Amino acid sequence: MAEHNYKFDIAMSCSGCSGAVDRVIKRLDGIKSYNVSLENQTANVVADESLQYGTLLEKIKKTGKKVKSAEMDGQSMAVE
């Protein structure tokens, strides 16, 4: 099965922020691997092609964190 590589730049100011993002990502079906970095304010996700970009974006936004930019397979994606 093919996979997608996602990168999100997320405004996170504390470990609680990054922890919230971490929790929503790990609960999603289709996640192969991920890394949430408070230091870099990023979330990098490798997921099955079944996990759509919009689904992942909405789950991250529901944490209340601002997604500043995003990429899917190296291409810029809309975040609004």
mmCIF file of the N, C-alpha and C atoms, coordinates in Angstrom:
data_MODEL
# 
_entry.id   MODEL 
# 
loop_
_atom_site.group_PDB 
_atom_site.id 
_atom_site.type_symbol 
_atom_site.label_atom_id 
_atom_site.label_alt_id 
_atom_site.label_comp_id 
_atom_site.label_asym_id 
_atom_site.label_entity_id 
_atom_site.label_seq_id 
_atom_site.pdbx_PDB_ins_code 
_atom_site.Cartn_x 
_atom_site.Cartn_y 
_atom_site.Cartn_z 
_atom_site.occupancy 
_atom_site.B_iso_or_equiv 
_atom_site.pdbx_formal_charge 
_atom_site.auth_seq_id 
_atom_site.auth_comp_id 
_atom_site.auth_asym_id 
_atom_site.auth_atom_id 
_atom_site.pdbx_PDB_model_num 
ATOM 1   N N  . MET A 1 1  ? 0.846  -1.190 0.000  1.00 0.00 ? 1  MET A N  1 
ATOM 2   C CA . MET A 1 1  ? 0.000  0.000  0.000  1.00 0.00 ? 1  MET A CA 1 
ATOM 3   C C  . MET A 1 1  ? 0.888  1.248  0.000  1.00 0.00 ? 1  MET A C  1 
ATOM 4   N N  . ALA A 1 2  ? 0.512  2.226  -0.761 1.00 0.00 ? 2  ALA A N  1 
ATOM 5   C CA . ALA A 1 2  ? 1.262  3.474  -0.832 1.00 0.00 ? 2  ALA A CA 1 
ATOM 6   C C  . ALA A 1 2  ? 1.094  4.259  0.471  1.00 0.00 ? 2  ALA A C  1 
ATOM 7   N N  . GLU A 1 3  ? 1.939  5.260  0.628  1.00 0.00 ? 3  GLU A N  1 
ATOM 8   C CA . GLU A 1 3  ? 1.862  6.077  1.830  1.00 0.00 ? 3  GLU A CA 1 
ATOM 9   C C  . GLU A 1 3  ? 2.037  7.541  1.484  1.00 0.00 ? 3  GLU A C  1 
ATOM 10  N N  . HIS A 1 4  ? 1.618  8.382  2.425  1.00 0.00 ? 4  HIS A N  1 
ATOM 11  C CA . HIS A 1 4  ? 1.782  9.830  2.289  1.00 0.00 ? 4  HIS A CA 1 
ATOM 12  C C  . HIS A 1 4  ? 2.711  10.314 3.389  1.00 0.00 ? 4  HIS A C  1 
ATOM 13  N N  . ASN A 1 5  ? 3.495  11.341 3.051  1.00 0.00 ? 5  ASN A N  1 
ATOM 14  C CA . ASN A 1 5  ? 4.350  12.013 4.030  1.00 0.00 ? 5  ASN A CA 1 
ATOM 15  C C  . ASN A 1 5  ? 3.797  13.417 4.247  1.00 0.00 ? 5  ASN A C  1 
ATOM 16  N N  . TYR A 1 6  ? 3.428  13.705 5.478  1.00 0.00 ? 6  TYR A N  1 
ATOM 17  C CA . TYR A 1 6  ? 2.853  15.000 5.831  1.00 0.00 ? 6  TYR A CA 1 
ATOM 18  C C  . TYR A 1 6  ? 3.817  15.754 6.738  1.00 0.00 ? 6  TYR A C  1 
ATOM 19  N N  . LYS A 1 7  ? 3.872  17.063 6.570  1.00 0.00 ? 7  LYS A N  1 
ATOM 20  C CA . LYS A 1 7  ? 4.624  17.920 7.485  1.00 0.00 ? 7  LYS A CA 1 
ATOM 21  C C  . LYS A 1 7  ? 3.740  19.114 7.830  1.00 0.00 ? 7  LYS A C  1 
ATOM 22  N N  . PHE A 1 8  ? 3.572  19.351 9.112  1.00 0.00 ? 8  PHE A N  1 
ATOM 23  C CA . PHE A 1 8  ? 2.771  20.468 9.593  1.00 0.00 ? 8  PHE A CA 1 
ATOM 24  C C  . PHE A 1 8  ? 3.637  21.381 10.450 1.00 0.00 ? 8  PHE A C  1 
ATOM 25  N N  . ASP A 1 9  ? 3.579  22.688 10.209 1.00 0.00 ? 9  ASP A N  1 
ATOM 26  C CA . ASP A 1 9  ? 4.190  23.679 11.082 1.00 0.00 ? 9  ASP A CA 1 
ATOM 27  C C  . ASP A 1 9  ? 3.074  24.177 11.996 1.00 0.00 ? 9  ASP A C  1 
ATOM 28  N N  . ILE A 1 10 ? 3.239  23.952 13.293 1.00 0.00 ? 10 ILE A N  1 
ATOM 29  C CA . ILE A 1 10 ? 2.167  24.194 14.259 1.00 0.00 ? 10 ILE A CA 1 
ATOM 30  C C  . ILE A 1 10 ? 2.677  25.102 15.367 1.00 0.00 ? 10 ILE A C  1 
ATOM 31  N N  . ALA A 1 11 ? 1.891  26.105 15.721 1.00 0.00 ? 11 ALA A N  1 
ATOM 32  C CA . ALA A 1 11 ? 2.236  26.995 16.833 1.00 0.00 ? 11 ALA A CA 1 
ATOM 33  C C  . ALA A 1 11 ? 2.019  26.237 18.145 1.00 0.00 ? 11 ALA A C  1 
ATOM 34  N N  . MET A 1 12 ? 3.128  25.859 18.794 1.00 0.00 ? 12 MET A N  1 
ATOM 35  C CA . MET A 1 12 ? 3.075  25.136 20.069 1.00 0.00 ? 12 MET A CA 1 
ATOM 36  C C  . MET A 1 12 ? 4.025  25.833 21.028 1.00 0.00 ? 12 MET A C  1 
ATOM 37  N N  . SER A 1 13 ? 3.532  26.195 22.213 1.00 0.00 ? 13 SER A N  1 
ATOM 38  C CA . SER A 1 13 ? 4.356  26.962 23.152 1.00 0.00 ? 13 SER A CA 1 
ATOM 39  C C  . SER A 1 13 ? 4.813  26.171 24.368 1.00 0.00 ? 13 SER A C  1 
ATOM 40  N N  . CYS A 1 14 ? 4.272  24.962 24.565 1.00 0.00 ? 14 CYS A N  1 
ATOM 41  C CA . CYS A 1 14 ? 4.651  24.197 25.755 1.00 0.00 ? 14 CYS A CA 1 
ATOM 42  C C  . CYS A 1 14 ? 4.489  22.701 25.494 1.00 0.00 ? 14 CYS A C  1 
ATOM 43  N N  . SER A 1 15 ? 4.939  21.901 26.447 1.00 0.00 ? 15 SER A N  1 
ATOM 44  C CA . SER A 1 15 ? 4.846  20.454 26.285 1.00 0.00 ? 15 SER A CA 1 
ATOM 45  C C  . SER A 1 15 ? 3.394  19.986 26.282 1.00 0.00 ? 15 SER A C  1 
ATOM 46  N N  . GLY A 1 16 ? 2.514  20.741 26.920 1.00 0.00 ? 16 GLY A N  1 
ATOM 47  C CA . GLY A 1 16 ? 1.090  20.401 26.876 1.00 0.00 ? 16 GLY A CA 1 
ATOM 48  C C  . GLY A 1 16 ? 0.542  20.535 25.467 1.00 0.00 ? 16 GLY A C  1 
ATOM 49  N N  . CYS A 1 17 ? 1.014  21.553 24.750 1.00 0.00 ? 17 CYS A N  1 
ATOM 50  C CA . CYS A 1 17 ? 0.596  21.764 23.354 1.00 0.00 ? 17 CYS A CA 1 
ATOM 51  C C  . CYS A 1 17 ? 1.045  20.600 22.476 1.00 0.00 ? 17 CYS A C  1 
ATOM 52  N N  . SER A 1 18 ? 2.333  20.277 22.563 1.00 0.00 ? 18 SER A N  1 
ATOM 53  C CA . SER A 1 18 ? 2.845  19.192 21.733 1.00 0.00 ? 18 SER A CA 1 
ATOM 54  C C  . SER A 1 18 ? 2.237  17.858 22.151 1.00 0.00 ? 18 SER A C  1 
ATOM 55  N N  . GLY A 1 19 ? 1.963  17.698 23.437 1.00 0.00 ? 19 GLY A N  1 
ATOM 56  C CA . GLY A 1 19 ? 1.322  16.470 23.914 1.00 0.00 ? 19 GLY A CA 1 
ATOM 57  C C  . GLY A 1 19 ? -0.079 16.298 23.355 1.00 0.00 ? 19 GLY A C  1 
ATOM 58  N N  . ALA A 1 20 ? -0.826 17.390 23.254 1.00 0.00 ? 20 ALA A N  1 
ATOM 59  C CA . ALA A 1 20 ? -2.177 17.331 22.683 1.00 0.00 ? 20 ALA A CA 1 
ATOM 60  C C  . ALA A 1 20 ? -2.126 16.911 21.224 1.00 0.00 ? 20 ALA A C  1 
ATOM 61  N N  . VAL A 1 21 ? -1.186 17.477 20.465 1.00 0.00 ? 21 VAL A N  1 
ATOM 62  C CA . VAL A 1 21 ? -1.031 17.117 19.052 1.00 0.00 ? 21 VAL A CA 1 
ATOM 63  C C  . VAL A 1 21 ? -0.617 15.654 18.937 1.00 0.00 ? 21 VAL A C  1 
ATOM 64  N N  . ASP A 1 22 ? 0.322  15.243 19.770 1.00 0.00 ? 22 ASP A N  1 
ATOM 65  C CA . ASP A 1 22 ? 0.780  13.850 19.780 1.00 0.00 ? 22 ASP A CA 1 
ATOM 66  C C  . ASP A 1 22 ? -0.389 12.888 20.016 1.00 0.00 ? 22 ASP A C  1 
ATOM 67  N N  . ARG A 1 23 ? -1.225 13.197 20.981 1.00 0.00 ? 23 ARG A N  1 
ATOM 68  C CA . ARG A 1 23 ? -2.345 12.312 21.324 1.00 0.00 ? 23 ARG A CA 1 
ATOM 69  C C  . ARG A 1 23 ? -3.342 12.161 20.180 1.00 0.00 ? 23 ARG A C  1 
ATOM 70  N N  . VAL A 1 24 ? -3.667 13.244 19.486 1.00 0.00 ? 24 VAL A N  1 
ATOM 71  C CA . VAL A 1 24 ? -4.664 13.116 18.406 1.00 0.00 ? 24 VAL A CA 1 
ATOM 72  C C  . VAL A 1 24 ? -4.087 12.369 17.210 1.00 0.00 ? 24 VAL A C  1 
ATOM 73  N N  . ILE A 1 25 ? -2.802 12.564 16.935 1.00 0.00 ? 25 ILE A N  1 
ATOM 74  C CA . ILE A 1 25 ? -2.197 11.864 15.796 1.00 0.00 ? 25 ILE A CA 1 
ATOM 75  C C  . ILE A 1 25 ? -2.131 10.365 16.055 1.00 0.00 ? 25 ILE A C  1 
ATOM 76  N N  . LYS A 1 26 ? -1.688 9.965  17.245 1.00 0.00 ? 26 LYS A N  1 
ATOM 77  C CA . LYS A 1 26 ? -1.501 8.537  17.493 1.00 0.00 ? 26 LYS A CA 1 
ATOM 78  C C  . LYS A 1 26 ? -2.811 7.762  17.539 1.00 0.00 ? 26 LYS A C  1 
ATOM 79  N N  . ARG A 1 27 ? -3.917 8.430  17.718 1.00 0.00 ? 27 ARG A N  1 
ATOM 80  C CA . ARG A 1 27 ? -5.227 7.759  17.752 1.00 0.00 ? 27 ARG A CA 1 
ATOM 81  C C  . ARG A 1 27 ? -5.817 7.500  16.373 1.00 0.00 ? 27 ARG A C  1 
ATOM 82  N N  . LEU A 1 28 ? -5.242 8.097  15.342 1.00 0.00 ? 28 LEU A N  1 
ATOM 83  C CA . LEU A 1 28 ? -5.801 7.962  13.999 1.00 0.00 ? 28 LEU A CA 1 
ATOM 84  C C  . LEU A 1 28 ? -5.410 6.631  13.367 1.00 0.00 ? 28 LEU A C  1 
ATOM 85  N N  . ASP A 1 29 ? -6.357 6.037  12.643 1.00 0.00 ? 29 ASP A N  1 
ATOM 86  C CA . ASP A 1 29 ? -6.064 4.818  11.896 1.00 0.00 ? 29 ASP A CA 1 
ATOM 87  C C  . ASP A 1 29 ? -5.205 5.165  10.682 1.00 0.00 ? 29 ASP A C  1 
ATOM 88  N N  . GLY A 1 30 ? -4.258 4.321  10.369 1.00 0.00 ? 30 GLY A N  1 
ATOM 89  C CA . GLY A 1 30 ? -3.447 4.508  9.177  1.00 0.00 ? 30 GLY A CA 1 
ATOM 90  C C  . GLY A 1 30 ? -2.109 5.182  9.424  1.00 0.00 ? 30 GLY A C  1 
ATOM 91  N N  . ILE A 1 31 ? -1.812 5.544  10.684 1.00 0.00 ? 31 ILE A N  1 
ATOM 92  C CA . ILE A 1 31 ? -0.525 6.170  10.995 1.00 0.00 ? 31 ILE A CA 1 
ATOM 93  C C  . ILE A 1 31 ? 0.562  5.097  11.000 1.00 0.00 ? 31 ILE A C  1 
ATOM 94  N N  . LYS A 1 32 ? 1.614  5.310  10.215 1.00 0.00 ? 32 LYS A N  1 
ATOM 95  C CA . LYS A 1 32 ? 2.752  4.386  10.212 1.00 0.00 ? 32 LYS A CA 1 
ATOM 96  C C  . LYS A 1 32 ? 3.829  4.855  11.179 1.00 0.00 ? 32 LYS A C  1 
ATOM 97  N N  . SER A 1 33 ? 4.127  6.151  11.147 1.00 0.00 ? 33 SER A N  1 
ATOM 98  C CA . SER A 1 33 ? 5.081  6.731  12.089 1.00 0.00 ? 33 SER A CA 1 
ATOM 99  C C  . SER A 1 33 ? 4.832  8.228  12.154 1.00 0.00 ? 33 SER A C  1 
ATOM 100 N N  . TYR A 1 34 ? 5.287  8.837  13.238 1.00 0.00 ? 34 TYR A N  1 
ATOM 101 C CA . TYR A 1 34 ? 5.129  10.286 13.374 1.00 0.00 ? 34 TYR A CA 1 
ATOM 102 C C  . TYR A 1 34 ? 6.112  10.815 14.393 1.00 0.00 ? 34 TYR A C  1 
ATOM 103 N N  . ASN A 1 35 ? 6.369  12.114 14.309 1.00 0.00 ? 35 ASN A N  1 
ATOM 104 C CA . ASN A 1 35 ? 7.224  12.798 15.269 1.00 0.00 ? 35 ASN A CA 1 
ATOM 105 C C  . ASN A 1 35 ? 6.673  14.203 15.473 1.00 0.00 ? 35 ASN A C  1 
ATOM 106 N N  . VAL A 1 36 ? 6.372  14.535 16.719 1.00 0.00 ? 36 VAL A N  1 
ATOM 107 C CA . VAL A 1 36 ? 5.933  15.885 17.076 1.00 0.00 ? 36 VAL A CA 1 
ATOM 108 C C  . VAL A 1 36 ? 7.082  16.549 17.811 1.00 0.00 ? 36 VAL A C  1 
ATOM 109 N N  . SER A 1 37 ? 7.561  17.680 17.289 1.00 0.00 ? 37 SER A N  1 
ATOM 110 C CA . SER A 1 37 ? 8.695  18.383 17.889 1.00 0.00 ? 37 SER A CA 1 
ATOM 111 C C  . SER A 1 37 ? 8.268  19.752 18.397 1.00 0.00 ? 37 SER A C  1 
ATOM 112 N N  . LEU A 1 38 ? 8.311  19.910 19.718 1.00 0.00 ? 38 LEU A N  1 
ATOM 113 C CA . LEU A 1 38 ? 8.023  21.212 20.314 1.00 0.00 ? 38 LEU A CA 1 
ATOM 114 C C  . LEU A 1 38 ? 9.121  22.204 19.934 1.00 0.00 ? 38 LEU A C  1 
ATOM 115 N N  . GLU A 1 39 ? 10.365 21.759 19.929 1.00 0.00 ? 39 GLU A N  1 
ATOM 116 C CA . GLU A 1 39 ? 11.492 22.622 19.614 1.00 0.00 ? 39 GLU A CA 1 
ATOM 117 C C  . GLU A 1 39 ? 11.376 23.208 18.204 1.00 0.00 ? 39 GLU A C  1 
ATOM 118 N N  . ASN A 1 40 ? 11.039 22.366 17.228 1.00 0.00 ? 40 ASN A N  1 
ATOM 119 C CA . ASN A 1 40 ? 10.919 22.826 15.840 1.00 0.00 ? 40 ASN A CA 1 
ATOM 120 C C  . ASN A 1 40 ? 9.506  23.289 15.480 1.00 0.00 ? 40 ASN A C  1 
ATOM 121 N N  . GLN A 1 41 ? 8.561  23.041 16.390 1.00 0.00 ? 41 GLN A N  1 
ATOM 122 C CA . GLN A 1 41 ? 7.147  23.365 16.179 1.00 0.00 ? 41 GLN A CA 1 
ATOM 123 C C  . GLN A 1 41 ? 6.607  22.692 14.913 1.00 0.00 ? 41 GLN A C  1 
ATOM 124 N N  . THR A 1 42 ? 6.916  21.402 14.796 1.00 0.00 ? 42 THR A N  1 
ATOM 125 C CA . THR A 1 42 ? 6.481  20.634 13.629 1.00 0.00 ? 42 THR A CA 1 
ATOM 126 C C  . THR A 1 42 ? 5.890  19.296 14.046 1.00 0.00 ? 42 THR A C  1 
ATOM 127 N N  . ALA A 1 43 ? 5.098  18.756 13.136 1.00 0.00 ? 43 ALA A N  1 
ATOM 128 C CA . ALA A 1 43 ? 4.638  17.371 13.234 1.00 0.00 ? 43 ALA A CA 1 
ATOM 129 C C  . ALA A 1 43 ? 4.893  16.743 11.870 1.00 0.00 ? 43 ALA A C  1 
ATOM 130 N N  . ASN A 1 44 ? 5.672  15.670 11.860 1.00 0.00 ? 44 ASN A N  1 
ATOM 131 C CA . ASN A 1 44 ? 5.939  14.923 10.644 1.00 0.00 ? 44 ASN A CA 1 
ATOM 132 C C  . ASN A 1 44 ? 5.240  13.587 10.765 1.00 0.00 ? 44 ASN A C  1 
ATOM 133 N N  . VAL A 1 45 ? 4.455  13.239 9.747  1.00 0.00 ? 45 VAL A N  1 
ATOM 134 C CA . VAL A 1 45 ? 3.628  12.040 9.808  1.00 0.00 ? 45 VAL A CA 1 
ATOM 135 C C  . VAL A 1 45 ? 3.788  11.232 8.533  1.00 0.00 ? 45 VAL A C  1 
ATOM 136 N N  . VAL A 1 46 ? 3.970  9.926  8.701  1.00 0.00 ? 46 VAL A N  1 
ATOM 137 C CA . VAL A 1 46 ? 3.932  8.995  7.580  1.00 0.00 ? 46 VAL A CA 1 
ATOM 138 C C  . VAL A 1 46 ? 2.691  8.146  7.803  1.00 0.00 ? 46 VAL A C  1 
ATOM 139 N N  . ALA A 1 47 ? 1.807  8.132  6.802  1.00 0.00 ? 47 ALA A N  1 
ATOM 140 C CA . ALA A 1 47 ? 0.530  7.451  6.956  1.00 0.00 ? 47 ALA A CA 1 
ATOM 141 C C  . ALA A 1 47 ? 0.147  6.697  5.686  1.00 0.00 ? 47 ALA A C  1 
ATOM 142 N N  . ASP A 1 48 ? -0.705 5.689  5.854  1.00 0.00 ? 48 ASP A N  1 
ATOM 143 C CA . ASP A 1 48 ? -1.267 4.985  4.708  1.00 0.00 ? 48 ASP A CA 1 
ATOM 144 C C  . ASP A 1 48 ? -2.015 5.974  3.834  1.00 0.00 ? 48 ASP A C  1 
ATOM 145 N N  . GLU A 1 49 ? -2.124 5.648  2.556  1.00 0.00 ? 49 GLU A N  1 
ATOM 146 C CA . GLU A 1 49 ? -2.844 6.536  1.648  1.00 0.00 ? 49 GLU A CA 1 
ATOM 147 C C  . GLU A 1 49 ? -4.318 6.654  2.019  1.00 0.00 ? 49 GLU A C  1 
ATOM 148 N N  . SER A 1 50 ? -4.817 5.746  2.842  1.00 0.00 ? 50 SER A N  1 
ATOM 149 C CA . SER A 1 50 ? -6.221 5.791  3.271  1.00 0.00 ? 50 SER A CA 1 
ATOM 150 C C  . SER A 1 50 ? -6.510 6.973  4.200  1.00 0.00 ? 50 SER A C  1 
ATOM 151 N N  . LEU A 1 51 ? -5.484 7.496  4.880  1.00 0.00 ? 51 LEU A N  1 
ATOM 152 C CA . LEU A 1 51 ? -5.677 8.642  5.778  1.00 0.00 ? 51 LEU A CA 1 
ATOM 153 C C  . LEU A 1 51 ? -5.557 9.924  4.959  1.00 0.00 ? 51 LEU A C  1 
ATOM 154 N N  . GLN A 1 52 ? -6.654 10.608 4.796  1.00 0.00 ? 52 GLN A N  1 
ATOM 155 C CA . GLN A 1 52 ? -6.710 11.810 3.976  1.00 0.00 ? 52 GLN A CA 1 
ATOM 156 C C  . GLN A 1 52 ? -6.119 13.017 4.707  1.00 0.00 ? 52 GLN A C  1 
ATOM 157 N N  . TYR A 1 53 ? -5.531 13.906 3.928  1.00 0.00 ? 53 TYR A N  1 
ATOM 158 C CA . TYR A 1 53 ? -4.931 15.127 4.459  1.00 0.00 ? 53 TYR A CA 1 
ATOM 159 C C  . TYR A 1 53 ? -5.934 15.921 5.299  1.00 0.00 ? 53 TYR A C  1 
ATOM 160 N N  . GLY A 1 54 ? -7.134 16.115 4.788  1.00 0.00 ? 54 GLY A N  1 
ATOM 161 C CA . GLY A 1 54 ? -8.146 16.903 5.484  1.00 0.00 ? 54 GLY A CA 1 
ATOM 162 C C  . GLY A 1 54 ? -8.497 16.345 6.851  1.00 0.00 ? 54 GLY A C  1 
ATOM 163 N N  . THR A 1 55 ? -8.535 15.043 6.964  1.00 0.00 ? 55 THR A N  1 
ATOM 164 C CA . THR A 1 55 ? -8.837 14.393 8.243  1.00 0.00 ? 55 THR A CA 1 
ATOM 165 C C  . THR A 1 55 ? -7.749 14.702 9.260  1.00 0.00 ? 55 THR A C  1 
ATOM 166 N N  . LEU A 1 56 ? -6.517 14.545 8.845  1.00 0.00 ? 56 LEU A N  1 
ATOM 167 C CA . LEU A 1 56 ? -5.382 14.813 9.730  1.00 0.00 ? 56 LEU A CA 1 
ATOM 168 C C  . LEU A 1 56 ? -5.327 16.283 10.128 1.00 0.00 ? 56 LEU A C  1 
ATOM 169 N N  . LEU A 1 57 ? -5.511 17.177 9.176  1.00 0.00 ? 57 LEU A N  1 
ATOM 170 C CA . LEU A 1 57 ? -5.504 18.616 9.455  1.00 0.00 ? 57 LEU A CA 1 
ATOM 171 C C  . LEU A 1 57 ? -6.584 18.983 10.469 1.00 0.00 ? 57 LEU A C  1 
ATOM 172 N N  . GLU A 1 58 ? -7.788 18.496 10.275 1.00 0.00 ? 58 GLU A N  1 
ATOM 173 C CA . GLU A 1 58 ? -8.890 18.830 11.188 1.00 0.00 ? 58 GLU A CA 1 
ATOM 174 C C  . GLU A 1 58 ? -8.634 18.317 12.598 1.00 0.00 ? 58 GLU A C  1 
ATOM 175 N N  . LYS A 1 59 ? -8.073 17.122 12.724 1.00 0.00 ? 59 LYS A N  1 
ATOM 176 C CA . LYS A 1 59 ? -7.776 16.578 14.057 1.00 0.00 ? 59 LYS A CA 1 
ATOM 177 C C  . LYS A 1 59 ? -6.746 17.443 14.775 1.00 0.00 ? 59 LYS A C  1 
ATOM 178 N N  . ILE A 1 60 ? -5.723 17.883 14.046 1.00 0.00 ? 60 ILE A N  1 
ATOM 179 C CA . ILE A 1 60 ? -4.713 18.752 14.667 1.00 0.00 ? 60 ILE A CA 1 
ATOM 180 C C  . ILE A 1 60 ? -5.336 20.088 15.059 1.00 0.00 ? 60 ILE A C  1 
ATOM 181 N N  . LYS A 1 61 ? -6.152 20.662 14.172 1.00 0.00 ? 61 LYS A N  1 
ATOM 182 C CA . LYS A 1 61 ? -6.776 21.963 14.470 1.00 0.00 ? 61 LYS A CA 1 
ATOM 183 C C  . LYS A 1 61 ? -7.734 21.885 15.656 1.00 0.00 ? 61 LYS A C  1 
ATOM 184 N N  . LYS A 1 62 ? -8.352 20.723 15.876 1.00 0.00 ? 62 LYS A N  1 
ATOM 185 C CA . LYS A 1 62 ? -9.283 20.568 17.001 1.00 0.00 ? 62 LYS A CA 1 
ATOM 186 C C  . LYS A 1 62 ? -8.580 20.647 18.348 1.00 0.00 ? 62 LYS A C  1 
ATOM 187 N N  . THR A 1 63 ? -7.262 20.542 18.366 1.00 0.00 ? 63 THR A N  1 
ATOM 188 C CA . THR A 1 63 ? -6.518 20.709 19.621 1.00 0.00 ? 63 THR A CA 1 
ATOM 189 C C  . THR A 1 63 ? -6.457 22.180 20.023 1.00 0.00 ? 63 THR A C  1 
ATOM 190 N N  . GLY A 1 64 ? -6.848 23.076 19.101 1.00 0.00 ? 64 GLY A N  1 
ATOM 191 C CA . GLY A 1 64 ? -6.800 24.504 19.368 1.00 0.00 ? 64 GLY A CA 1 
ATOM 192 C C  . GLY A 1 64 ? -5.495 25.146 18.949 1.00 0.00 ? 64 GLY A C  1 
ATOM 193 N N  . LYS A 1 65 ? -4.597 24.353 18.386 1.00 0.00 ? 65 LYS A N  1 
ATOM 194 C CA . LYS A 1 65 ? -3.310 24.882 17.931 1.00 0.00 ? 65 LYS A CA 1 
ATOM 195 C C  . LYS A 1 65 ? -3.440 25.398 16.504 1.00 0.00 ? 65 LYS A C  1 
ATOM 196 N N  . LYS A 1 66 ? -2.711 26.477 16.199 1.00 0.00 ? 66 LYS A N  1 
ATOM 197 C CA . LYS A 1 66 ? -2.753 27.053 14.851 1.00 0.00 ? 66 LYS A CA 1 
ATOM 198 C C  . LYS A 1 66 ? -1.768 26.323 13.951 1.00 0.00 ? 66 LYS A C  1 
ATOM 199 N N  . VAL A 1 67 ? -2.283 25.799 12.844 1.00 0.00 ? 67 VAL A N  1 
ATOM 200 C CA . VAL A 1 67 ? -1.430 25.196 11.824 1.00 0.00 ? 67 VAL A CA 1 
ATOM 201 C C  . VAL A 1 67 ? -1.003 26.322 10.893 1.00 0.00 ? 67 VAL A C  1 
ATOM 202 N N  . LYS A 1 68 ? 0.304  26.626 10.888 1.00 0.00 ? 68 LYS A N  1 
ATOM 203 C CA . LYS A 1 68 ? 0.824  27.750 10.112 1.00 0.00 ? 68 LYS A CA 1 
ATOM 204 C C  . LYS A 1 68 ? 1.048  27.387 8.656  1.00 0.00 ? 68 LYS A C  1 
ATOM 205 N N  . SER A 1 69 ? 1.486  26.166 8.402  1.00 0.00 ? 69 SER A N  1 
ATOM 206 C CA . SER A 1 69 ? 1.671  25.694 7.028  1.00 0.00 ? 69 SER A CA 1 
ATOM 207 C C  . SER A 1 69 ? 1.692  24.176 7.040  1.00 0.00 ? 69 SER A C  1 
ATOM 208 N N  . ALA A 1 70 ? 1.521  23.596 5.849  1.00 0.00 ? 70 ALA A N  1 
ATOM 209 C CA . ALA A 1 70 ? 1.499  22.143 5.755  1.00 0.00 ? 70 ALA A CA 1 
ATOM 210 C C  . ALA A 1 70 ? 1.966  21.698 4.376  1.00 0.00 ? 70 ALA A C  1 
ATOM 211 N N  . GLU A 1 71 ? 2.506  20.487 4.351  1.00 0.00 ? 71 GLU A N  1 
ATOM 212 C CA . GLU A 1 71 ? 2.925  19.871 3.099  1.00 0.00 ? 71 GLU A CA 1 
ATOM 213 C C  . GLU A 1 71 ? 2.423  18.442 3.072  1.00 0.00 ? 71 GLU A C  1 
ATOM 214 N N  . MET A 1 72 ? 2.100  17.979 1.869  1.00 0.00 ? 72 MET A N  1 
ATOM 215 C CA . MET A 1 72 ? 1.775  16.574 1.659  1.00 0.00 ? 72 MET A CA 1 
ATOM 216 C C  . MET A 1 72 ? 2.651  16.089 0.521  1.00 0.00 ? 72 MET A C  1 
ATOM 217 N N  . ASP A 1 73 ? 3.493  15.126 0.777  1.00 0.00 ? 73 ASP A N  1 
ATOM 218 C CA . ASP A 1 73 ? 4.409  14.571 -0.223 1.00 0.00 ? 73 ASP A CA 1 
ATOM 219 C C  . ASP A 1 73 ? 5.227  15.677 -0.895 1.00 0.00 ? 73 ASP A C  1 
ATOM 220 N N  . GLY A 1 74 ? 5.663  16.670 -0.079 1.00 0.00 ? 74 GLY A N  1 
ATOM 221 C CA . GLY A 1 74 ? 6.529  17.729 -0.581 1.00 0.00 ? 74 GLY A CA 1 
ATOM 222 C C  . GLY A 1 74 ? 5.828  18.909 -1.238 1.00 0.00 ? 74 GLY A C  1 
ATOM 223 N N  . GLN A 1 75 ? 4.502  18.850 -1.348 1.00 0.00 ? 75 GLN A N  1 
ATOM 224 C CA . GLN A 1 75 ? 3.752  19.944 -1.958 1.00 0.00 ? 75 GLN A CA 1 
ATOM 225 C C  . GLN A 1 75 ? 3.006  20.731 -0.889 1.00 0.00 ? 75 GLN A C  1 
ATOM 226 N N  . SER A 1 76 ? 3.050  22.055 -0.993 1.00 0.00 ? 76 SER A N  1 
ATOM 227 C CA . SER A 1 76 ? 2.323  22.921 -0.049 1.00 0.00 ? 76 SER A CA 1 
ATOM 228 C C  . SER A 1 76 ? 0.830  22.668 -0.138 1.00 0.00 ? 76 SER A C  1 
ATOM 229 N N  . MET A 1 77 ? 0.192  22.664 1.019  1.00 0.00 ? 77 MET A N  1 
ATOM 230 C CA . MET A 1 77 ? -1.248 22.429 1.088  1.00 0.00 ? 77 MET A CA 1 
ATOM 231 C C  . MET A 1 77 ? -1.924 23.588 1.828  1.00 0.00 ? 77 MET A C  1 
ATOM 232 N N  . ALA A 1 78 ? -3.200 23.798 1.534  1.00 0.00 ? 78 ALA A N  1 
ATOM 233 C CA . ALA A 1 78 ? -3.986 24.823 2.221  1.00 0.00 ? 78 ALA A CA 1 
ATOM 234 C C  . ALA A 1 78 ? -4.213 24.400 3.673  1.00 0.00 ? 78 ALA A C  1 
ATOM 235 N N  . VAL A 1 79 ? -4.192 25.369 4.590  1.00 0.00 ? 79 VAL A N  1 
ATOM 236 C CA . VAL A 1 79 ? -4.413 25.058 5.997  1.00 0.00 ? 79 VAL A CA 1 
ATOM 237 C C  . VAL A 1 79 ? -5.690 25.686 6.540  1.00 0.00 ? 79 VAL A C  1 
ATOM 238 N N  . GLU A 1 80 ? -6.432 26.380 5.715  1.00 0.00 ? 80 GLU A N  1 
ATOM 239 C CA . GLU A 1 80 ? -7.691 26.993 6.165  1.00 0.00 ? 80 GLU A CA 1 
ATOM 240 C C  . GLU A 1 80 ? -8.885 26.218 5.682  1.00 0.00 ? 80 GLU A C  1 
# 
